[in-house]
């Protein structure tokens, strides 16, 4: 009888011992390492801007300015579009130093390899053009891939704002553009919108 109890207890201990295949909890998934693959939002980024497509290619072939100063600040007004992503063009140029921006267009092409800062802001206006009061976005794209977005959320007012800032490492010749979008691809009206960027630090091989 005593022997039977010992055997019974031994069996219970074996069943409860961690490490048995049927007693183990599922192993946690290994954390992902390395850079994540960027999502392409707009594949035709090199040809979507007829105003600056050719000029952008010429700018990309230029040398980085000796001053190390690359900066632009541009603005637009009255953008109306619907459907998928729509490239924003900026008729007004406030600052342009060091190249990389074609006046009147919507494309920045990095003249130097290095670290850049960008900021975009806009005013959503649902008061005119039958435009939506739902979510409206301005996406920042690098070579057609999403790098974040400014958002004006759905609200109970006709006008609202959105803003977004991002720092990006660019190789010489990389494209940075902004695209308007909206929830459900509804008609959107940007009363005013602004785009600013500048080189923070040139890479050592950025000439």
N, CA, C and O of each residue as an XYZ file, in Angstrom:
828
protein
N       0.832     -1.210      0.000
C       0.000      0.000      0.000
C       0.863      1.254      0.000
O       0.620      2.221     -0.721
N       1.892      1.182      0.857
C       2.813      2.320      0.948
C       3.523      2.540     -0.380
O       3.739      3.676     -0.800
N       3.885      1.437     -1.036
C       4.568      1.524     -2.327
C       3.655      2.150     -3.373
O       4.107      2.943     -4.199
N       2.369      1.798     -3.340
C       1.405      2.348     -4.292
C       1.283      3.855     -4.127
O       1.188      4.587     -5.112
N       1.286      4.324     -2.859
C       1.192      5.778     -2.618
C       2.405      6.513     -3.183
O       2.279      7.593     -3.761
N       3.600      5.901     -3.003
C       4.828      6.521     -3.505
C       4.780      6.624     -5.029
O       5.158      7.645     -5.604
N       4.310      5.549     -5.678
C       4.222      5.554     -7.131
C       3.213      6.590     -7.624
O       3.446      7.283     -8.615
N       2.071      6.685     -6.902
C       1.045      7.653     -7.266
C       1.563      9.079     -7.146
O       1.332      9.897     -8.037
N       2.254      9.382     -6.066
C       2.823     10.719     -5.867
C       3.890     11.026     -6.909
O       3.990     12.152     -7.396
N       4.679     10.023     -7.243
C       5.712     10.226     -8.267
C       5.091     10.563     -9.602
O       5.603     11.409    -10.336
N       3.979      9.901     -9.923
C       3.297     10.187    -11.184
C       2.741     11.584    -11.232
O       2.828     12.245    -12.267
N       2.159     12.064    -10.119
C       1.612     13.416    -10.052
C       2.715     14.461    -10.190
O       2.549     15.469    -10.878
N       3.842     14.207     -9.527
C       4.972     15.141     -9.621
C       5.464     15.228    -11.058
O       5.793     16.314    -11.537
N       5.517     14.090    -11.752
C       5.963     14.086    -13.141
C       5.047     14.896    -14.027
O       5.509     15.623    -14.907
N       3.718     14.774    -13.798
C       2.765     15.516    -14.611
C       2.859     17.016    -14.393
O       2.627     17.805    -15.309
N       3.202     17.404    -13.163
C       3.266     18.825    -12.832
C       4.639     19.419    -13.084
O       4.818     20.628    -12.931
N       5.601     18.614    -13.460
C       6.961     19.113    -13.670
C       7.024     19.978    -14.915
O       6.650     19.524    -15.997
N       7.501     21.246    -14.787
C       7.628     22.100    -15.970
C       8.579     21.490    -16.977
O       9.537     20.807    -16.616
N       8.304     21.744    -18.234
C       9.186     21.261    -19.280
C       8.578     20.146    -20.093
O       9.037     19.864    -21.200
N       7.530     19.493    -19.553
C       6.860     18.483    -20.352
C       6.076     19.143    -21.460
O       5.471     20.197    -21.260
N       6.082     18.531    -22.628
C       5.477     19.156    -23.792
C       4.019     19.497    -23.565
O       3.578     20.564    -23.990
N       3.247     18.631    -22.908
C       1.820     18.893    -22.733
C       1.507     19.814    -21.565
O       0.376     20.277    -21.413
N       2.527     20.081    -20.731
C       2.310     20.958    -19.588
C       2.845     22.363    -19.821
O       2.560     23.262    -19.030
N       3.618     22.575    -20.893
C       4.232     23.872    -21.140
C       3.224     24.889    -21.664
O       2.319     24.531    -22.417
N       3.374     26.170    -21.268
C       2.632     27.254    -21.882
C       3.279     27.591    -23.212
O       4.484     27.388    -23.364
N       2.520     28.104    -24.195
C       3.113     28.461    -25.496
C       4.237     29.460    -25.325
O       4.105     30.429    -24.577
N       5.330     29.232    -26.007
C       6.473     30.143    -25.907
C       6.114     31.486    -26.527
O       5.442     31.545    -27.557
N       6.572     32.573    -25.886
C       6.314     33.920    -26.407
C       7.023     34.094    -27.736
O       8.134     33.603    -27.935
N       6.366     34.798    -28.638
C       6.969     35.044    -29.950
C       8.219     35.889    -29.794
O       8.238     36.842    -29.015
N       9.244     35.548    -30.519
C      10.502     36.302    -30.449
C      10.285     37.710    -30.975
O       9.640     37.897    -32.006
N      10.824     38.711    -30.267
C      10.658     40.087    -30.752
C      11.304     40.277    -32.102
O      12.373     39.730    -32.373
N      10.644     41.068    -32.966
C      11.192     41.332    -34.285
C      12.359     42.298    -34.187
O      12.323     43.276    -33.439
N      13.376     42.006    -34.946
C      14.551     42.877    -34.946
C      14.814     43.355    -36.360
O      14.332     42.777    -37.334
N      15.588     44.423    -36.449
C      15.932     44.966    -37.758
C      14.866     45.911    -38.257
O      13.779     45.988    -37.685
N      15.173     46.639    -39.330
C      14.231     47.618    -39.875
C      12.995     46.952    -40.457
O      13.086     45.903    -41.095
N      11.828     47.573    -40.231
C      10.591     47.077    -40.810
C      10.466     47.537    -42.261
O      10.897     48.636    -42.611
N       9.885     46.704    -43.083
C       9.719     47.040    -44.487
C       8.717     48.169    -44.626
O       7.608     48.091    -44.096
N       9.104     49.221    -45.339
C       8.237     50.388    -45.496
C       7.056     50.048    -46.403
O       7.186     49.275    -47.352
N       5.905     50.640    -46.093
C       4.706     50.404    -46.887
C       4.628     51.434    -48.008
O       4.618     52.637    -47.750
N       4.572     50.967    -49.245
C       4.475     51.867    -50.393
C       3.035     52.353    -50.507
O       2.113     51.556    -50.680
N       2.849     53.669    -50.408
C       1.525     54.256    -50.531
C       1.282     54.832    -51.922
O       0.142     54.903    -52.381
N       2.355     55.242    -52.589
C       2.214     55.874    -53.897
C       3.420     55.511    -54.750
O       4.495     56.092    -54.602
N       3.230     54.542    -55.646
C       4.357     54.005    -56.415
C       4.873     54.976    -57.472
O       6.056     54.939    -57.811
N       4.009     55.847    -57.999
C       4.397     56.733    -59.099
C       4.862     58.105    -58.613
O       4.557     59.126    -59.228
N       5.597     58.118    -57.511
C       5.994     59.395    -56.911
C       6.918     60.208    -57.814
O       6.960     61.432    -57.697
N       7.654     59.562    -58.705
C       8.589     60.300    -59.564
C       7.902     60.980    -60.738
O       8.460     61.908    -61.323
N       6.717     60.541    -61.088
C       6.048     61.087    -62.273
C       4.765     61.839    -61.945
O       4.144     62.410    -62.841
N       4.353     61.850    -60.670
C       3.071     62.452    -60.316
C       3.107     63.980    -60.374
O       2.061     64.619    -60.487
N       4.292     64.560    -60.299
C       4.430     66.017    -60.232
C       4.962     66.546    -61.560
O       6.178     66.615    -61.737
N       4.098     66.919    -62.498
C       4.570     67.369    -63.811
C       5.329     68.684    -63.754
O       6.149     68.960    -64.629
N       5.072     69.494    -62.743
C       5.741     70.785    -62.635
C       7.216     70.635    -62.309
O       8.044     71.410    -62.788
N       7.546     69.650    -61.505
C       8.918     69.560    -61.010
C       9.615     68.255    -61.324
O      10.773     68.076    -60.947
N       8.941     67.331    -62.007
C       9.565     66.021    -62.226
C      10.924     66.149    -62.908
O      11.906     65.576    -62.434
N      10.998     66.902    -64.028
C      12.269     67.062    -64.736
C      13.253     67.887    -63.913
O      14.434     67.553    -63.815
N      12.747     68.971    -63.323
C      13.630     69.823    -62.534
C      14.195     69.065    -61.344
O      15.355     69.255    -60.977
N      13.370     68.198    -60.735
C      13.820     67.423    -59.582
C      14.990     66.526    -59.949
O      15.937     66.392    -59.174
N      14.932     65.913    -61.119
C      16.035     65.068    -61.547
C      17.309     65.889    -61.731
O      18.400     65.432    -61.388
N      17.171     67.095    -62.270
C      18.341     67.966    -62.434
C      18.898     68.388    -61.078
O      20.111     68.432    -60.877
N      17.995     68.696    -60.157
C      18.432     69.098    -58.821
C      19.176     67.970    -58.128
O      20.149     68.201    -57.410
N      18.704     66.737    -58.351
C      19.331     65.589    -57.699
C      20.768     65.398    -58.150
O      21.584     64.838    -57.418
N      21.082     65.868    -59.368
C      22.427     65.711    -59.887
C      23.377     66.821    -59.453
O      24.577     66.736    -59.712
N      22.868     67.849    -58.804
C      23.704     68.972    -58.380
C      24.515     68.614    -57.135
O      24.174     67.691    -56.396
N      25.575     69.351    -56.927
C      26.394     69.143    -55.732
C      25.723     69.778    -54.520
O      24.977     70.750    -54.636
N      26.004     69.211    -53.372
C      25.517     69.793    -52.124
C      26.139     71.184    -51.949
O      27.338     71.341    -52.177
N      25.359     72.196    -51.551
C      25.914     73.549    -51.423
C      27.053     73.612    -50.406
O      27.004     72.974    -49.354
N      28.066     74.387    -50.739
C      29.231     74.496    -49.856
C      28.856     75.067    -48.495
O      29.501     74.761    -47.492
N      27.818     75.894    -48.455
C      27.392     76.491    -47.183
C      26.794     75.462    -46.231
O      26.741     75.683    -45.021
N      26.345     74.339    -46.779
C      25.679     73.346    -45.940
C      24.251     73.711    -45.590
O      23.605     73.012    -44.809
N      23.744     74.810    -46.163
C      22.380     75.263    -45.865
C      21.430     74.766    -46.945
O      21.578     75.099    -48.121
N      20.455     73.967    -46.532
C      19.378     73.516    -47.410
C      18.082     73.721    -46.638
O      17.888     73.130    -45.575
N      17.197     74.554    -47.166
C      15.946     74.838    -46.460
C      14.901     75.351    -47.442
O      15.218     76.040    -48.412
N      13.647     74.998    -47.168
C      12.532     75.536    -47.953
C      11.330     75.714    -47.041
O      11.162     74.993    -46.058
N      10.504     76.680    -47.382
C       9.241     76.906    -46.680
C       8.236     77.381    -47.711
O       8.440     78.413    -48.350
N       7.142     76.629    -47.880
C       6.170     76.901    -48.940
C       4.758     76.787    -48.383
O       4.538     76.215    -47.315
N       3.804     77.345    -49.130
C       2.416     77.293    -48.672
C       1.462     77.285    -49.846
O       1.836     77.626    -50.968
N       0.215     76.888    -49.577
C      -0.829     76.872    -50.588
C      -2.171     77.133    -49.937
O      -2.272     77.219    -48.713
N      -3.201     77.258    -50.758
C      -4.542     77.530    -50.250
C      -5.565     76.995    -51.236
O      -5.312     76.910    -52.438
N      -6.739     76.633    -50.696
C      -7.856     76.255    -51.545
C      -7.709     74.936    -52.260
O      -8.192     74.795    -53.384
N      -7.060     73.964    -51.650
C      -6.953     72.652    -52.291
C      -8.256     71.881    -52.101
O      -8.736     71.736    -50.977
N      -8.832     71.383    -53.209
C     -10.043     70.561    -53.174
C      -9.771     69.291    -53.979
O      -9.343     69.363    -55.131
N     -10.019     68.136    -53.377
C      -9.833     66.868    -54.081
C     -10.677     65.802    -53.406
O     -11.184     66.004    -52.302
N     -10.823     64.674    -54.071
C     -11.517     63.527    -53.486
C     -10.943     62.261    -54.078
O     -10.183     62.310    -55.045
N     -11.299     61.135    -53.505
C     -10.730     59.881    -53.961
C      -9.463     59.554    -53.196
O      -9.328     59.903    -52.024
N      -8.526     58.877    -53.868
C      -7.292     58.456    -53.220
C      -6.337     59.607    -52.951
O      -6.719     60.776    -52.997
N      -5.085     59.254    -52.668
C      -4.073     60.261    -52.342
C      -3.925     61.285    -53.461
O      -3.861     60.929    -54.638
N      -3.871     62.558    -53.083
C      -3.710     63.655    -54.050
C      -2.485     64.479    -53.660
O      -2.404     65.002    -52.549
N      -1.536     64.586    -54.585
C      -0.329     65.367    -54.321
C      -0.687     66.825    -54.066
O      -1.479     67.412    -54.803
N      -0.106     67.406    -53.027
C      -0.284     68.825    -52.747
C       0.802     69.619    -53.453
O       1.984     69.291    -53.346
N       0.410     70.655    -54.170
C       1.367     71.597    -54.750
C       1.292     72.902    -53.962
O       0.263     73.230    -53.371
N       2.390     73.629    -53.965
C       2.517     74.820    -53.126
C       2.898     76.011    -53.992
O       4.070     76.164    -54.336
N       1.941     76.857    -54.353
C       2.223     77.973    -55.265
C       3.153     79.035    -54.687
O       3.867     79.704    -55.435
N       3.154     79.194    -53.373
C       3.920     80.282    -52.752
C       5.180     79.745    -52.090
O       5.114     78.849    -51.249
N       6.321     80.294    -52.469
C       7.606     79.925    -51.870
C       8.086     81.070    -50.986
O       8.285     82.189    -51.458
N       8.269     80.783    -49.707
C       8.733     81.806    -48.756
C      10.252     81.757    -48.579
O      10.908     82.791    -48.451
N      10.787     80.563    -48.573
C      12.228     80.380    -48.394
C      12.699     79.255    -49.292
O      12.055     78.210    -49.373
N      13.826     79.463    -49.972
C      14.436     78.408    -50.773
C      15.936     78.628    -50.770
O      16.443     79.541    -51.420
N      16.639     77.783    -50.033
C      18.096     77.883    -49.919
C      18.711     76.511    -50.182
O      18.298     75.512    -49.594
N      19.680     76.474    -51.053
C      20.446     75.249    -51.267
C      19.855     74.281    -52.265
O      20.405     73.198    -52.461
N      18.749     74.635    -52.905
C      18.170     73.763    -53.923
C      17.326     72.653    -53.333
O      17.138     72.556    -52.120
N      16.825     71.822    -54.230
C      16.038     70.666    -53.810
C      14.547     70.839    -53.971
O      13.809     69.853    -53.964
N      14.079     72.080    -54.116
C      12.651     72.343    -54.257
C      12.391     73.087    -55.557
O      13.039     74.093    -55.845
N      11.443     72.590    -56.341
C      11.035     73.267    -57.565
C       9.856     74.170    -57.279
O       8.788     73.684    -56.905
N      10.018     75.462    -57.443
C       8.972     76.431    -57.091
C       7.663     76.105    -57.803
O       7.646     75.814    -58.999
N       6.575     76.156    -57.053
C       5.244     75.926    -57.594
C       4.803     74.481    -57.601
O       3.638     74.190    -57.875
N       5.704     73.576    -57.306
C       5.364     72.159    -57.318
C       5.109     71.607    -55.926
O       4.717     72.330    -55.010
N       5.342     70.304    -55.791
C       5.095     69.665    -54.504
C       6.123     68.622    -54.152
O       5.831     67.692    -53.401
N       7.345     68.762    -54.692
C       8.362     67.725    -54.524
C       9.677     68.314    -54.036
O      10.197     69.270    -54.610
N      10.207     67.728    -52.965
C      11.557     68.048    -52.506
C      12.446     66.860    -52.817
O      12.122     65.717    -52.496
N      13.586     67.156    -53.455
C      14.569     66.119    -53.767
C      15.859     66.477    -53.034
O      16.422     67.552    -53.246
N      16.316     65.591    -52.188
C      17.461     65.894    -51.320
C      18.722     66.131    -52.145
O      19.163     65.237    -52.868
N      19.313     67.332    -52.047
C      20.562     67.599    -52.768
C      21.784     67.072    -52.022
O      22.881     67.036    -52.580
N      21.607     66.664    -50.766
C      22.704     66.135    -49.948
C      22.198     64.927    -49.167
O      21.015     64.838    -48.839
N      23.094     64.011    -48.877
C      22.774     62.927    -47.956
C      22.922     63.444    -46.531
O      23.928     64.066    -46.191
N      21.920     63.184    -45.702
C      21.993     63.648    -44.323
C      20.661     63.552    -43.604
O      19.719     62.924    -44.085
N      20.602     64.180    -42.450
C      19.420     64.173    -41.603
C      18.612     65.443    -41.855
O      19.147     66.550    -41.798
N      17.315     65.273    -42.134
C      16.431     66.395    -42.466
C      15.235     66.438    -41.511
O      14.785     65.413    -40.999
N      14.742     67.645    -41.291
C      13.527     67.860    -40.497
C      12.441     68.431    -41.400
O      12.703     69.305    -42.227
N      11.210     67.924    -41.232
C      10.072     68.396    -42.019
C       8.872     68.652    -41.100
O       8.674     67.974    -40.091
N       8.085     69.653    -41.491
C       6.846     69.946    -40.779
C       5.758     70.285    -41.790
O       6.002     71.011    -42.754
N       4.558     69.759    -41.566
C       3.416     70.071    -42.410
C       2.246     70.450    -41.506
O       2.068     69.866    -40.437
N       1.447     71.431    -41.939
C       0.259     71.837    -41.191
C      -0.822     72.250    -42.186
O      -0.522     72.642    -43.313
N      -2.085     72.157    -41.758
C      -3.173     72.527    -42.661
C      -4.425     72.865    -41.872
O      -4.567     72.504    -40.704
N      -5.339     73.575    -42.550
C      -6.658     73.892    -42.001
C      -7.703     73.185    -42.849
O      -7.858     73.475    -44.035
N      -8.415     72.257    -42.230
C      -9.533     71.595    -42.915
C     -10.754     72.506    -42.861
O     -11.095     73.042    -41.806
N     -11.416     72.677    -44.019
C     -12.584     73.563    -44.091
C     -13.762     72.801    -44.701
O     -13.742     72.474    -45.888
N     -14.777     72.520    -43.898
C     -15.978     71.834    -44.368
C     -17.101     72.816    -44.685
O     -18.224     72.401    -44.969
N     -16.810     74.100    -44.637
C     -17.831     75.124    -44.843
C     -18.094     75.345    -46.328
O     -19.209     75.691    -46.718
N     -17.071     75.146    -47.154
C     -17.194     75.390    -48.600
C     -17.047     74.092    -49.399
O     -16.527     73.096    -48.894
N     -17.508     74.119    -50.643
C     -17.308     73.069    -51.648
C     -17.956     71.731    -51.280
O     -17.647     70.711    -51.895
N     -18.832     71.723    -50.303
C     -19.435     70.459    -49.890
C     -18.421     69.476    -49.341
O     -18.601     68.262    -49.446
N     -17.355     70.000    -48.754
C     -16.258     69.153    -48.272
C     -16.623     68.475    -46.959
O     -17.469     68.955    -46.205
N     -15.972     67.360    -46.707
C     -16.264     66.547    -45.531
C     -15.768     67.199    -44.241
O     -14.764     67.911    -44.219
N     -16.519     66.926    -43.161
C     -16.070     67.295    -41.820
C     -15.457     66.087    -41.120
O     -15.044     66.174    -39.964
N     -15.398     64.953    -41.835
C     -14.777     63.747    -41.277
C     -13.253     63.885    -41.259
O     -12.712     64.952    -41.549
N     -12.583     62.809    -40.918
C     -11.130     62.825    -40.822
C     -10.486     63.198    -42.151
O     -10.823     62.646    -43.198
N      -9.555     64.145    -42.088
C      -8.764     64.553    -43.247
C      -7.292     64.461    -42.857
O      -6.923     64.795    -41.731
N      -6.455     64.011    -43.782
C      -5.044     63.776    -43.504
C      -4.152     64.460    -44.537
O      -4.557     64.698    -45.675
N      -2.938     64.766    -44.114
C      -1.861     65.098    -45.046
C      -0.710     64.153    -44.726
O      -0.088     64.248    -43.669
N      -0.439     63.243    -45.654
C       0.620     62.250    -45.482
C       1.954     62.812    -45.941
O       2.024     63.548    -46.926
N       3.016     62.458    -45.218
C       4.386     62.756    -45.644
C       4.973     61.463    -46.194
O       5.049     60.456    -45.491
N       5.385     61.501    -47.453
C       5.918     60.310    -48.118
C       7.371     60.517    -48.520
O       7.747     61.564    -49.049
N       8.171     59.503    -48.259
C       9.559     59.467    -48.735
C       9.647     58.369    -49.794
O       9.436     57.194    -49.495
N       9.956     58.751    -51.011
C      10.027     57.797    -52.119
C       8.771     56.929    -52.191
O       8.843     55.725    -52.439
N       7.626     57.563    -51.970
C       6.360     56.870    -52.091
C       5.932     56.069    -50.882
O       4.847     55.488    -50.891
N       6.751     56.018    -49.835
C       6.412     55.259    -48.638
C       5.991     56.212    -47.517
O       6.544     57.304    -47.383
N       5.015     55.793    -46.719
C       4.488     56.645    -45.662
C       5.464     56.850    -44.525
O       6.086     55.897    -44.056
N       5.602     58.091    -44.079
C       6.468     58.443    -42.952
C       5.700     59.232    -41.891
O       6.286     60.008    -41.137
N       4.385     59.024    -41.844
C       3.560     59.715    -40.860
C       2.588     60.671    -41.526
O       2.663     60.906    -42.732
N       1.672     61.223    -40.731
C       0.648     62.088    -41.309
C       0.129     63.078    -40.285
O       0.086     62.799    -39.087
N      -0.264     64.238    -40.782
C      -1.026     65.198    -39.988
C      -2.499     64.822    -40.123
O      -2.932     64.362    -41.179
N      -3.257     65.015    -39.065
C      -4.664     64.606    -39.072
C      -5.538     65.676    -38.449
O      -5.222     66.220    -37.391
N      -6.654     65.974    -39.125
C      -7.725     66.795    -38.563
C      -8.920     65.873    -38.394
O      -9.539     65.463    -39.377
N      -9.242     65.548    -37.155
C     -10.265     64.553    -36.872
C     -11.682     65.069    -37.058
O     -11.931     66.272    -37.141
N     -12.600     64.113    -37.122
C     -14.019     64.439    -37.260
C     -14.483     65.244    -36.054
O     -14.165     64.907    -34.914
N     -15.235     66.310    -36.312
C     -15.694     67.145    -35.209
C     -17.001     67.828    -35.527
O     -17.645     67.532    -36.533
N     -17.385     68.737    -34.667
C     -18.655     69.442    -34.817
C     -18.434     70.897    -35.229
O     -19.304     71.747    -35.038
N     -17.262     71.168    -35.794
C     -16.973     72.515    -36.279
C     -16.634     72.426    -37.755
O     -16.203     71.380    -38.240
N     -16.829     73.526    -38.468
C     -16.571     73.520    -39.906
C     -15.091     73.604    -40.239
O     -14.674     73.206    -41.327
N     -14.287     74.123    -39.300
C     -12.858     74.265    -39.558
C     -12.061     73.674    -38.405
O     -12.402     73.834    -37.233
N     -10.995     72.991    -38.777
C     -10.126     72.363    -37.781
C      -8.728     72.270    -38.379
O      -8.556     72.446    -39.585
N      -7.742     71.999    -37.553
C      -6.353     71.998    -38.012
C      -5.689     70.645    -37.776
O      -6.157     69.832    -36.979
N      -4.597     70.429    -38.483
C      -3.754     69.260    -38.271
C      -2.308     69.637    -38.506
O      -2.022     70.524    -39.310
N      -1.384     68.973    -37.815
C       0.047     69.268    -37.972
C       0.851     68.021    -37.647
O       0.419     67.158    -36.882
N       2.036     67.949    -38.250
C       2.899     66.781    -38.032
C       4.339     67.173    -38.339
O       4.600     67.921    -39.281
N       5.272     66.664    -37.537
C       6.701     66.880    -37.761
C       7.417     65.538    -37.774
O       7.031     64.610    -37.064
N       8.465     65.445    -38.585
C       9.224     64.200    -38.652
C      10.666     64.501    -39.050
O      10.925     65.433    -39.812
N      11.594     63.713    -38.535
C      13.001     63.785    -38.918
C      13.330     62.541    -39.731
O      13.051     61.423    -39.296
N      13.920     62.724    -40.903
C      14.202     61.622    -41.814
C      15.653     61.658    -42.272
O      16.207     62.726    -42.533
N      16.258     60.488    -42.365
C      17.574     60.402    -43.005
C      17.348     60.174    -44.493
O      16.683     59.215    -44.883
N      17.895     61.048    -45.317
C      17.713     60.976    -46.766
C      19.044     60.764    -47.461
O      20.056     61.372    -47.112
N      19.016     59.887    -48.455
C      20.141     59.797    -49.376
C      19.952     60.864    -50.455
O      18.827     61.263    -50.753
N      21.049     61.315    -51.027
C      20.958     62.288    -52.113
C      20.048     61.740    -53.212
O      20.232     60.612    -53.671
N      19.067     62.541    -53.632
C      18.144     62.126    -54.668
C      16.839     61.539    -54.151
O      15.943     61.257    -54.946
N      16.706     61.347    -52.841
C      15.436     60.873    -52.281
C      14.350     61.937    -52.436
O      14.630     63.134    -52.369
N      13.117     61.495    -52.641
C      11.969     62.386    -52.797
C      11.187     62.474    -51.484
O      11.010     61.472    -50.792
N      10.723     63.675    -51.149
C       9.776     63.869    -50.046
C       8.617     64.701    -50.578
O       8.822     65.775    -51.145
N       7.391     64.196    -50.390
C       6.179     64.846    -50.905
C       5.068     64.752    -49.868
O       5.139     63.950    -48.937
N       4.044     65.576    -50.037
C       2.882     65.534    -49.156
C       1.628     65.269    -49.985
O       1.474     65.806    -51.083
N       0.742     64.443    -49.454
C      -0.471     64.044    -50.157
C      -1.684     64.209    -49.250
O      -1.650     63.827    -48.080
N      -2.745     64.773    -49.790
C      -4.010     64.906    -49.061
C      -4.808     63.613    -49.191
O      -4.758     62.938    -50.219
N      -5.544     63.279    -48.133
C      -6.421     62.109    -48.133
C      -7.560     62.379    -47.157
O      -7.519     63.339    -46.387
N      -8.573     61.525    -47.198
C      -9.713     61.704    -46.295
C     -10.375     60.372    -46.006
O     -10.278     59.430    -46.793
N     -11.044     60.305    -44.874
C     -11.776     59.111    -44.483
C     -12.838     58.793    -45.532
O     -13.666     59.643    -45.861
N     -12.812     57.561    -46.059
C     -13.773     57.183    -47.076
C     -13.534     57.826    -48.424
O     -14.392     57.751    -49.304
N     -12.376     58.462    -48.605
C     -12.041     59.148    -49.865
C     -13.031     60.254    -50.220
O     -13.201     60.594    -51.391
N     -13.687     60.818    -49.189
C     -14.667     61.882    -49.421
C     -13.980     63.173    -49.845
O     -12.771     63.330    -49.676
N     -14.761     64.090    -50.394
C     -14.210     65.375    -50.837
C     -13.621     66.127    -49.647
O     -14.247     66.231    -48.592
N     -12.420     66.644    -49.830
C     -11.770     67.418    -48.763
C     -11.358     68.787    -49.298
O     -11.024     68.951    -50.472
N     -11.396     69.751    -48.400
C     -11.004     71.120    -48.734
C      -9.984     71.576    -47.710
O     -10.281     71.653    -46.518
N      -8.783     71.878    -48.175
C      -7.746     72.446    -47.315
C      -7.732     73.946    -47.543
O      -7.296     74.425    -48.589
N      -8.209     74.674    -46.562
C      -8.283     76.136    -46.693
C      -6.889     76.736    -46.825
O      -6.651     77.589    -47.681
N      -5.974     76.288    -45.978
C      -4.571     76.697    -46.027
C      -3.715     75.483    -45.690
O      -4.147     74.607    -44.941
N      -2.492     75.426    -46.245
C      -1.587     74.332    -45.911
C      -0.148     74.792    -46.112
O       0.136     75.607    -46.990
N       0.752     74.266    -45.295
C       2.140     74.732    -45.245
C       3.086     73.536    -45.152
O       2.764     72.512    -44.549
N       4.251     73.690    -45.760
C       5.254     72.623    -45.761
C       6.625     73.266    -45.607
O       6.977     74.176    -46.358
N       7.393     72.796    -44.639
C       8.715     73.347    -44.347
C       9.697     72.202    -44.135
O       9.346     71.174    -43.556
N      10.917     72.381    -44.602
C      11.947     71.383    -44.367
C      13.324     71.997    -44.391
O      13.545     73.019    -45.039
N      14.261     71.370    -43.679
C      15.642     71.845    -43.740
C      16.612     70.721    -43.366
O      16.261     69.771    -42.667
N      17.829     70.864    -43.854
C      18.903     69.933    -43.537
C      19.401     70.213    -42.126
O      19.800     71.334    -41.812
N      19.376     69.189    -41.279
C      19.869     69.324    -39.911
C      21.370     69.072    -39.864
O      22.124     69.853    -39.283
N      21.798     67.967    -40.484
C      23.207     67.591    -40.457
C      23.554     66.813    -41.707
O      22.937     65.787    -41.995
N      24.525     67.287    -42.442
C      24.964     66.596    -43.645
C      25.826     65.391    -43.260
O      26.656     65.485    -42.356
N      25.631     64.268    -43.940
C      26.468     63.096    -43.711
C      27.856     63.331    -44.263
O      28.047     64.145    -45.167
N      28.824     62.616    -43.718
C      30.210     62.832    -44.124
C      30.423     62.550    -45.606
O      31.284     63.162    -46.237
N      29.626     61.607    -46.176
C      29.772     61.261    -47.589
C      28.698     61.955    -48.421
O      28.407     61.531    -49.539
N      28.096     63.046    -47.866
C      26.936     63.650    -48.512
C      27.224     64.590    -49.651
O      26.289     65.206    -50.163
N      28.483     64.741    -50.090
C      28.778     65.626    -51.216
C      28.306     65.018    -52.531
O      28.472     65.626    -53.588
